[in-house]
Amino acid sequence: MSDQVVSIAGGGAHSMAVTAAGEVLTWGQGQYGQLGTGRNDDRWVPGKVPSLEEASQVFAGARHSAAVCHRPFGDQLWVWGWNGFGELGLGDE
């Protein structure tokens, strides 16, 4: 894991960072899946979000998260966490 951080974001009770290597790190409360680990556990030290690579930016909401990742065919926006009011933009709640 690269220690150099190039972008950060703070949410309601969690934080996020992007490293120079394009890894996404999250820590804090995770009860709504906002840490991107596939679980709802809290994590108090930064840990990598699996499956996200070549990230350039992160965004943290109250209970949800997002990251922009570079792909060969263009950038993609990845979203995860609580979707109680359609925050994730998936067309559902």
C-alpha positions as CSV (number, residue, x, y, z in Angstrom):
1,M,0.0,0.0,0.0
2,S,1.3,3.4,-1.0
3,D,1.4,5.9,1.9
4,Q,1.2,9.0,-0.2
5,V,-2.3,10.4,-0.1
6,V,-3.5,12.5,-3.1
7,S,-7.2,13.0,-2.3
8,I,-9.3,12.9,0.9
9,A,-13.0,13.1,1.9
10,G,-14.9,13.2,5.1
11,G,-18.4,11.9,5.6
12,G,-20.8,11.8,8.5
13,A,-18.8,9.3,10.6
14,H,-16.3,7.9,8.1
15,S,-13.3,9.1,6.1
16,M,-11.7,8.2,2.8
17,A,-8.5,8.7,1.0
18,V,-6.9,7.9,-2.4
19,T,-3.3,7.0,-2.5
20,A,-0.8,7.8,-5.3
21,A,-1.1,4.2,-6.4
22,G,-4.9,4.7,-7.0
23,E,-6.0,2.7,-4.0
24,V,-9.1,3.8,-2.0
25,L,-8.8,3.7,1.8
26,T,-11.7,4.0,4.2
27,W,-12.1,4.1,8.0
28,G,-14.7,5.0,10.6
29,Q,-18.2,3.8,11.1
30,G,-19.4,1.2,8.6
31,Q,-22.9,0.2,9.7
32,Y,-24.4,1.1,6.4
33,G,-21.7,-0.4,4.1
34,Q,-20.1,3.0,3.5
35,L,-16.6,1.6,4.0
36,G,-16.9,-0.6,0.9
37,T,-15.7,-3.8,2.6
38,G,-18.8,-5.8,1.9
39,R,-19.5,-5.8,5.6
40,N,-21.1,-3.4,8.1
41,D,-18.3,-3.4,10.6
42,D,-16.5,-0.3,11.9
43,R,-12.8,0.1,11.1
44,W,-10.6,2.5,13.0
45,V,-7.5,2.4,10.9
46,P,-7.4,3.0,7.1
47,G,-8.0,-0.1,5.0
48,K,-8.2,-0.8,1.3
49,V,-11.5,-1.0,-0.5
50,P,-11.3,-4.3,-2.5
51,S,-11.9,-4.2,-6.2
52,L,-11.3,-0.5,-6.7
53,E,-8.2,0.4,-8.7
54,E,-6.9,3.5,-10.4
55,A,-9.0,5.9,-8.3
56,S,-8.5,9.6,-8.6
57,Q,-11.2,11.1,-6.4
58,V,-13.4,10.0,-3.5
59,F,-16.6,11.5,-2.1
60,A,-18.1,10.8,1.3
61,G,-21.7,11.4,2.3
62,A,-23.4,10.9,5.6
63,R,-23.9,7.1,5.1
64,H,-22.6,6.5,1.5
65,S,-19.4,6.8,-0.5
66,A,-18.3,7.2,-4.1
67,A,-15.0,7.0,-6.1
68,V,-14.0,7.9,-9.6
69,C,-11.8,5.2,-11.2
70,H,-10.0,5.4,-14.5
71,R,-10.7,2.6,-16.9
72,P,-9.4,2.1,-20.5
73,F,-12.8,3.0,-22.0
74,G,-13.3,6.1,-19.7
75,D,-13.8,7.0,-16.1
76,Q,-16.3,5.2,-13.9
77,L,-18.2,6.4,-10.8
78,W,-18.5,3.7,-8.2
79,V,-21.1,4.2,-5.3
80,W,-21.9,2.2,-2.2
81,G,-23.5,2.5,1.2
82,W,-26.9,3.5,2.3
83,N,-29.5,4.2,-0.4
84,G,-32.5,5.0,1.8
85,F,-33.5,8.1,-0.3
86,G,-31.8,7.2,-3.6
87,E,-28.5,8.7,-2.7
88,L,-26.6,6.2,-4.9
89,G,-28.5,7.2,-8.0
90,L,-29.5,3.7,-8.9
91,G,-33.1,4.5,-9.6
92,D,-34.3,2.8,-6.4
93,E,-34.3,3.3,-2.7
